[in-house]
Amino acid sequence: MIKYRLSLADNVCLALIVNGAEHGWAVVQQLQPATPLGRIWSLSRALTYRSIEHLVDLKYVRRHGSVAGKGADRRVIHATRLGRGIALQWLEAP
């Protein structure tokens, strides 16, 4: 059961996390206009990170650890059990 209505941006970010994006930068990269998904629907870096923060606040996504990146270390994220359920509901909805 969905407790909160998520925006399209929140749902897309959550679906990408459920399907293997391990940190915010990975989500950002998949939503760039030059990518297959980004050609259909893209999202700016700032709005992507805002959506991820919202998902963390709702406890649909959890942060744990970090991995080294070219710039700052990247916080590892994963969907919680609740978040996976929400993403699957959304992906299966017409």
Buried (B, 14 or more C-beta within 10 A) or exposed (E): EEEEEBEEBBBBBBBBBBEEBBBBBBBBBBBBEEEEBBEEEBBEBEBBBBBBEBBBEBEBBEEEEEEEEEEEEBBBBBBBEEBBBBBEEBEEEE
